[in-house]
Amino acid sequence: MFLQSAGSLGDIWQHIVADFSNLSDPAALAAFGQVLMIDLVLAGDNAIVVGALAAGLPADQRKKVIMIGIVAALVLRIAFALVVSWLMGIVGLIFAGGLLLLWVSWKFWRELRADSHANSGSAEVAGDEHSGLAPARSFAAAAWAVAVADVSMSLDNVLAVAGAAREHPGILVVGLILSVALMGLAANLIARIIERYRWIAYLGLAVIVFVAFKMIYEGWIGTGETVGLSTLF
C-alpha cells in the first residue's frame, strides 16, 4: 500500500519537506514540473470527456452526471494512489505501465486532433464539442459511460504522476493530492484554458510520452530499487 510503504503521516510530511526544500536539484525540479504539467492537462482532458458524454441530456440531468463524474474521479484517484507504489514494485509492472501510458498518449493525441462536431458539447465544460465522443442518450447510459471512463482516466493520471516522481516520494504525494484537487475544484477552468491555448495540451502530451518511455526503459533495464524484465531472460 502507498501510505504503508511511505510510513506514518510524519514520515510522509518529512518526504514532502525534503523534496521541496531540495527543488534546486535538477532531478527534483524536473519531476515536479512533469507532475504539474501531467496534472493540468489530464484534469482538463477528464473534464472534457465527462462533459461530452453528458452533453445530450437535459440541463438538470447533465449537471448530475458531471457531478457524478467528478466525485467518482476523486474516489478512484485516492484508491489508485493507495496501491500504485506497491504495484510498481512488481517485476514488469513499470514496463507494462509505460506501455499503457503510450496508449494513453495516442488516445490523447487523437482527442487533440479530433475535429468532429457531431457532439454539440455541454454548456458547463469548454471544448467538449471537439472531443469526437458521441453523447449518451439517457441518464443511466451517461452515468455508466462516465464511470467506466473515470476508471481509465484516473488510473492514467495516477500512473503518470507515479512514473514521473517515483524517486521523489514527497513530490509524488503532493502530485497525487494536486491531481485530486484540480479535478474536484478547477477541472472546467483548466479545460477552458487548454481550449484557448492548445499548445499547453501538446506540451503535456510530450511530457506524458517522455514519462512513458522512461518507465519502459527503467522497467526493462531495472533501477536500484526494482528488478528489470531483462534480468529474467
C-alpha positions, 0 to 999 in steps of 0.5 A, a space after each residue: 500500500 502507498 501510505 504503508 510503504 511511505 510510513 506514518 503521516 510524519 514520515 510522509 510530511 518529512 518526504 514532502 519537506 525534503 523534496 521541496 526544500 531540495 527543488 534546486 536539484 535538477 532531478 527534483 525540479 524536473 519531476 515536479 514540473 512533469 507532475 504539474 504539467 501531467 496534472 493540468 492537462 489530464 484534469 482538463 482532458 477528464 473534464 472534457 470527456 465527462 462533459 461530452 458524454 453528458 452533453 445530450 441530456 437535459 440541463 438538470 440531468 447533465 449537471 448530475 452526471 458531471 457531478 457524478 463524474 467528478 466525485 467518482 474521479 476523486 474516489 478512484 484517484 485516492 484508491 489508485 494512489 493507495 496501491 500504485 507504489 506497491 504495484 510498481 514494485 512488481 517485476 514488469 509492472 513499470 514496463 507494462 505501465 509505460 506501455 499503457 501510458 503510450 496508449 494513453 498518449 495516442 488516445 490523447 493525441 487523437 482527442 487533440 486532433 479530433 475535429 468532429 462536431 457531431 457532439 454539440 458539447 455541454 454548456 458547463 465544460 469548454 471544448 467538449 464539442 471537439 472531443 469526437 465522443 458521441 453523447 449518451 442518450 439517457 441518464 443511466 447510459 451517461 452515468 455508466 459511460 462516465 464511470 467506466 471512463 473515470 476508471 481509465 482516466 484516473 488510473 492514467 493520471 495516477 500512473 503518470 504522476 507515479 512514473 514521473 516522481 517515483 524517486 521523489 516520494 514527497 513530490 509524488 504525494 503532493 502530485 497525487 493530492 494536486 491531481 485530486 484537487 484540480 479535478 474536484 475544484 478547477 477541472 472546467 477552468 483548466 479545460 477552458 484554458 487548454 481550449 484557448 491555448 492548445 499548445 499547453 495540451 501538446 506540451 503535456 502530451 510530450 511530457 506524458 510520452 517522455 514519462 512513458 518511455 522512461 518507465 519502459 526503459 527503467 522497467 526493462 533495464 531495472 533501477 536500484 530499487 526494482 528488478 528489470 524484465 531483462 534480468 529474467 531472460 
